Amino acid sequence: MILAIETSCDDTCAAVVEADGRRALSNAVHTQTEHSRYGGVVPEVASRAHLERLDGVIERALSDAGVALEEIERVAVTVRPGLIGALLVGVAAAKGLAYSRRLPLVPVNHLEGHVAAAYLEDPDLEPPFVALVASGGHTALYAVGEDRTMHLLGETLDDAAGEALDKGARMLGLGFPGGPAISRAAEGGDPHRYEFPVALKERDSLDFSFSGLKTSLLYKIRELGPERVRKELAHLAAGYEAAVVEALSRKLLRAAELQRAGAVVVAGGVAANGRLRRRLREECSERGIGLVVPPPALCTDNAAMIGAAAAHTPEIPWPEYLSLNARSV
């Protein structure tokens, strides 16, 4: 069994995953609430919170799985990308646990972890397929080969989709995190009342851009004024969310077409968005393409996905990983 640790941003996570990476026995997550007052994640605050809570989260993961530390065969940890201070907390803890029991250590790329969450949702899934990773820090399309190697097809040229949702929510006075806040505000709204731009519509472009979308919302808010914005909030939120969904679904489906992929995977925090899920279910059904979207608990940051990725990631034997370091990118 694999004990996995994830501390790349503001979620303190640990999980126990079976050796083949297809079943999680536990998935403990502590989401930091300290950052809501700042409207975004404060790296130093996140690092200190990980230090305070990681031991307890690891204990809970082992307890929930009904597994003793002595039964763990490998330790896996996120080493990149992410907030460097937060990553270092997880890496140091993983090193200590692995070294104390002379276990191998598996360094995992956070983005590969998001894609690997699909194996937990659909244990029969096998590459090749096309994957969209959409979160607060990353928006990119990958072709996943039979050897599970991820080849970049396109990425955002400016803001990530989740970042665009966070900033849009802040402009509309909806709070943080922005994705769920905009979805709640958009309920009952007409997504066609206010048209927002979708950039890079060229047929063969697989890159994203969300900076123009944010600017468009800013100008619309200034044009309407505070009172009308309050009255039109549901429609503004619905239109803004629809533009993000249109950009993500358009590029993903085009990538699947270009790669002749029989299946697509959507991962990352934005994959929890209900409008995006509904749109892709309809489009993939019409095209006869398989769609795997992990449940919301596996879309946001978690350690089960890190354990799933570790099953197919080269391990570092004891004690060679003592010099291993985290990387922010």
Secondary structure, DSSP 8 states (H G I E B T S, - for coil): -EEEEE-SSSEEEEEEE-TTSS-EEEEEEEE--GGGGGTS--HHHHHHHHHHHHHHHHHHHHHHHT--GGG--EEEEEEESS-HHHHHHHHHHHHHHHHHTT--EEEEEHHHHHHHHHHHH-TT--S-EEEEEESSS-EEEEEE-TT--EEEEEEBSS--HHHHHHHHHHHTT--SSHHHHHHHHTTT--TTTS--------TT---B--HHHHHHHHHHHHHHHHHHHHHTHHHHHHHHHHHHHHHHHHHHHHHHHHHT-SEEEEESGGGG-HHHHHHHHHHHHHHT-EEE---HHHHSS-SHHHHHHHTTS--B-TTGGGG------
